[in-house]
Amino acid sequence: MAFSNSFSIYLVLLIVIAVIVNGGGVDATRSSRRVAPRSNCISSLISKQLFDSLFLHKDDAACPAKNFYSYDSFLTATKSFPSFGSAGPLLTRKREIAAFLAQVSHETTGGWATAPDGPYSWGLCFKEEVSPGSNYCDSDNTQWPCYPGKSYKGRGPIQLSWNYNYGPAGKALGFDGLKNPEVVANNSVIAFKTALWFWTTPQSPKPSCHDVMVGKYVPTLADVAANRTAGFGLVTNIINGGLECGIVNDGRVNDRIGFFKRYTEVFGVDTGPNLDCEHQKPFA
């Protein structure tokens, strides 16, 4: 019995030492949970109710994209882009989502100055460009050659355009963007994915819209000389700077800003600086 008691005491001492060495067992596990990488749960930042409140008229009979841009499709698409809405503090994450939705709202708007509920309640009204002026084929781009008879007009939330965008977007997302560009206007999940692909993918010399909105943009010497400062205005420059930036009080830029101001207010965050791009030179 004396030997048994001594052995029991020895075992208890070994257990105590093991607990100390391993940082307290259960407490260490809780600590690891606290520092675990944050999962990308967009639904915790934008509920269906909030989503629908932003796009009050997207499913009206007057909108050609009626019943196309669903909340579920948006959430499904974001799962393929875990960096979206997950970088930085809560304010930054909400502001990025607001910026993305504001830009796609302008690209697909069906609103007008005196529209019911205001001009900034009519985002996601269109899913493809109406009466395009061309087939958006850059025949000089041999890396992503146009397929005969296909149009690379604007489609989806970001109005993806040109063969040099459809090609790499399709390759990244698993569809043939050159032979089957129409899928962007026929599949709502793919449509949202093309917008998020464009948002998160840098295309030199342009940074990604994502990096700009989360504070990862580092301007080059050329950017500094062109006054391309970080902010919502630089995102506009990335998306359509060649037509809209470097122009004082451009109506299209102001429309984008109008959506952004409304959405940030709904999200309860500020817009940040540099909303317009009127003093920025477009990217080459």
Secondary structure as GFF3:
##gff-version 3
##sequence-region A 1 284
A	DSSP	alpha_helix	2	21	.	.	.	ID=ss1
A	DSSP	alpha_helix	26	34	.	.	.	ID=ss2
A	DSSP	three_ten_helix	42	44	.	.	.	ID=ss3
A	DSSP	alpha_helix	48	54	.	.	.	ID=ss4
A	DSSP	alpha_helix	71	78	.	.	.	ID=ss5
A	DSSP	alpha_helix	90	107	.	.	.	ID=ss6
A	DSSP	three_ten_helix	119	121	.	.	.	ID=ss7
A	DSSP	alpha_helix	163	173	.	.	.	ID=ss8
A	DSSP	alpha_helix	183	186	.	.	.	ID=ss9
A	DSSP	alpha_helix	188	200	.	.	.	ID=ss10
A	DSSP	alpha_helix	209	213	.	.	.	ID=ss11
A	DSSP	alpha_helix	221	225	.	.	.	ID=ss12
A	DSSP	alpha_helix	232	244	.	.	.	ID=ss13
A	DSSP	alpha_helix	251	267	.	.	.	ID=ss14
###
